[in-house]
Amino acid sequence: MGCSVIFLDIDGVLVTTRSFASGKDAGQSASSFDQVGVGLVKELCDLTGAKIVVCSSWRLSHTTFDLVDIFDSNGLASKYFHSDMLTPELSPSKYVEIDAWLEGHRGEIDGYVIIDDQVSMSDPCAVVPNYSDGIQWRDFLRAYRILTGKDYKEGAKDVC
Ligand SMILES: [Mg+2]
């Protein structure tokens, strides 16, 4: 049995106008992650067994080592990530890169969700947060439904 994957963006999902504005008095930088968003992504992984693959442009400006460190220091430990944790750098289109990643893992993946503020809202596999606020509860519910085919119920656990 395969596993499911969360293609995860950073800006507009975990690094947001909201997180910066609310954290700057506490000394947080513009790259500090929204901790509620981090918590929701972790819960999604814990409940569904999904692993994260990063599709953010941050992968173009940081080494994999640095990205792992940034995620870890913001509360997302390496155990939450797929062993092949970055989409390839192929084109300005994230869909081309996501399709290429999926093609490279054909037969291994049961399902996926894309959480990104800049993909198509009409994509049935996409959750599209508002850039200023990042991932919200309604986004979590939609992502859970896409990954499991079921509505979220408190206490549910559906690890693959
Ligand atoms: Mg973004």
Boltz pocket constraint, residues with backbone or C-beta under 6 A from the ligand:
constraints:
  - pocket:
      binder: B
      contacts: [[A, 9], [A, 10], [A, 11], [A, 12], [A, 13], [A, 116], [A, 117], [A, 118]]
      max_distance: 6.0
